Amino acid sequence: MIFGRVKPIDDILATAKKKALPRTLGALQLTLFGVGCVIGTGIFVLTSAGAQKAGPGLMLAFAIAGLICIVAALCYAEIASMLPVAGSAYTYTYSVMGEILAWTVGWALVLEYAVAASAVAVGWSGYFSGTILQETFGVQLPAFLAGGPLVLGGIEGGLINLPAVVIALLVTWLLMIGTSESAKVNAILVAIKVTALTTFIILTLPKSEMANFNPFLPAGVFGGLGSGIGAVGAAATIFFAYVGFDAVSTAAEETKNPQRNVPIGLIGSLLICTIFYILVAAGAVGTIGGQPIMGPNGIPFPAGSEELARQCAMAEHSAKLVCSNEALAHVLREIGFGTIGNMLGYAAFIALPSVILILLFGQTRIFFVMARDGLLPESLSKIHPKWGTPYVVTAITGAVVAFAAAFLPVGQLADIANAGTLYAFMMVAIAVMLLRKRDPNRERSFKTPMLWFVGPATIIGCVFLFLNLPFEAMIVLPAWAAIGMVIYFLYGYSRSHVGKGIVEVHSLDDDAPHRPVDGGPVV
């Protein structure tokens, strides 16, 4: 029975104890790590796409997405403190619901990390083209090299997003040769991003005008299932701004007292980010306005669409928040803080590549673990003799990420990444509830409060946001899952180590894959 192929929890814990990574991270470091993973393209770039979907209701959208992430984080916290091992949602599902569902989660995480990395690369490209080239050096990148055929920001005639391709391939190369991010470097980058956002809030909130918030919900709360508009539609997109908090649970194996510190890191980082996001949205909308550009039927043009690009190319709309592909820097320039706006652009330019690195690292390590479990060809987990990294899967991943970044707009990429993320979060909530029923006496140093409410709320919230993604993004997940199931039954089912009776759980110490220094993300 494929549903009977379960990795026993006792074996997972025994292996983790026998082959443990050094425990060096505390609650503060984990919180900083979580903030560092979360704050990225979502807030620096997707502010424009979110405003086009919801207008000033973007503030409500951030709150909705944050609340759903918080209940999901509580579920993650319980299972991560019970199973402080590498593998995150993939390992959790394997230990509770069996191999085939674990495969679907791992396959969804592959989609999440790879597409999210592409989205961050596109976001970085906007700041490179706007702040670095245009504002600093007075050079404008030709339209056909500045974006794909469909881009956010009004660039028509786009053929390929060359800067996004370059940064994706550069980060891939760094990962292949063994460069990783240390906790100290991550802390510096977190400080840069938090300082930039704090400066933005201080400068914009005093200049905000209440008139800019009216109407607050120009597209309503619910735009309709599959429409991707309204406050809930915007929440489904800017949910991407929170993606990354689950990476904290992947560092559980390197955490001192994970039963206490992992929950603090998860929930603490989410609360900090939610407050920041709402204040940043208020400052952006309150100063230059955030009303969407409406179509002839009174419905906002889809973010990233050709129609919106044509509207944004017109002089009357070009300065609007919804037309900028470097939203926060653009707002500061519009209200007279051009130099500081450029400095914020520099902060995004410096910090966003680290997010790409974290996401690419996570994606390749999910592939790596699945290959070591026999579910994917073992050649994918081949370690380079000199670099000590899984270079084959890293190169493949980097090529796919660069291709997606070359041709798709950031809003579409974020929606696709969210589909995979929401599925993984839902499965974690189910796993926590099943473990409470099946193994109620197992030690739980952290227990999710009111699991009878939090668990179903996580599941309902994830399904709710998924159904409010644009239809094009919704169909990607089942299509991707169908491809995954074909691969599983043609290859993984017959070669699975658990299927052959091998239940040992691998630690990242095995084969010495490239693992982070002083505590980076471990998958």
Secondary structure, 3 states (H helix, E strand, C coil): CHHHCCCCHHHHHHHHHHCCCCCCECHHHHHHHHHHHHCCHHHHCHHHHHHHHHHHHHHHHHHHHHHHHHHHHHHHHHHHHHCCCCCHHHHHHHHHCCHHHHHHHHHHHHHHHHHHHHHHHHHHHHHHHHHHHHHHHCCCCCHHHHCCCCCCCCCCCCCCEHHHHHHHHHHHHHHHHCCCCCHHHHHHHHHHHHHHHHHHHHHHHHHCCHHHHCCCCCCCCCCCCCCCCHHHHHHHHHHHHHCCCCHHHHCHHHECCHHHHHHHHHHHHHHHHHHHHHHHHHHHHHHHCCCCCECCCCCECCCCCHHHHHHHCCCCCCCCHHHCCCHHHHHHHHCCCHHHHHHHHHHHHHHHHHHHHHHHHHHHHHHHHHHHCCCCCHHHHCCCCCCCCCHHHHHHHHHHHHHHHHHCCHHHHHHHHHHHHHHHHHHHHHHHHHHHHHCCCCCCCCCCCCHHHHHHHHHHHHHHHHHCCCHHHHCHHHHHHHHHHHHHHHHHHHHCCCCCCCCCCCCCCCCCCCCCCCCCCCC
